[in-house]
């Protein structure tokens, strides 16, 4: 499964991760669109 991972400042990557079982208090979300708010680079 593809995951968005913040590795550090100005370093956001899409990594491939193994899908794992969820705990009773967890949910899995699907992302259709995304954006990042904040200071300009």
Secondary structure, DSSP 8 states (H G I E B T S, - for coil): -EEEEEEETTEEEEEE-------TT------S-----S---
